[in-house]
């Protein structure tokens, strides 16, 4: 099978991760942690996830003219990602995320967006031909919303399907004109609640939230519920896919692993239920490793993990 062509328009960050026994309370210092610095950012994470799973990936992003930006671009090239449309901003720093992780794999994240917030529609237009010739466009919300909407419209006009991970989610609904250009909307439970006002913590509540998002214009919705799995709906069909049980080390980028895998599977022609099952495997495997991009598995690793899960 020919490798699917996926364009990712999104953020690029450098993650600084401290793993300790527990997360500190406000004003508290928790010592004795382990430090890791790694490439991150939702757009970049999803690009790397898809590339390691066999897709031909182009990343459209903006980084600073600093050490972190240079390291990021070198890393993407090492992953086989096309970096022709990653721009360097001389006035803003590369995005940075400070991440705290506890022994249960839960995390707290604070982001200084830097150059990510300067990624503009005209920057996306420069990659227009790449998007029009792709099998899938993958978007998130760590860049300006107008840039996200522009990219989605550009792809939709060329009949290129769009997967939107609405993270971090705004407090309220997304514009209907954006949702109309999205083939598949993939929030987690927290993002689904912010978008719909419905508290999501199980399958019935996920179904109600998905119905509201579909009514707002989305054609397909996948809502992830962490270790529980994911609810999916394509309007006339819906279902719940349980996630494999694993011992979680770090949940950072688990959602990005899931989204990159979902986009990759859909771009290869899988139907939504099968794509969600595959994405569950990839997301579950990623939480067994520390860090964002270092945790993202290859296709061979996913297939071995799938065999292990099937044998349990």
Beta strands, then each sheet from edge to edge (+ up, - down):
strand 1: 5-9
strand 2: 13-19
strand 3: 34-40
strand 4: 56-64
strand 5: 86-89
strand 6: 95-101
strand 7: 107-112
strand 8: 136-139
strand 9: 162-164
strand 10: 184-185
strand 11: 221-224
strand 12: 229-233
strand 13: 238-242
sheet 1: 5+ 4+ 1+ 8+ 9+ 10+
sheet 2: 3+ 2- 6- 7+
sheet 3: 11+ 12- 13+
end
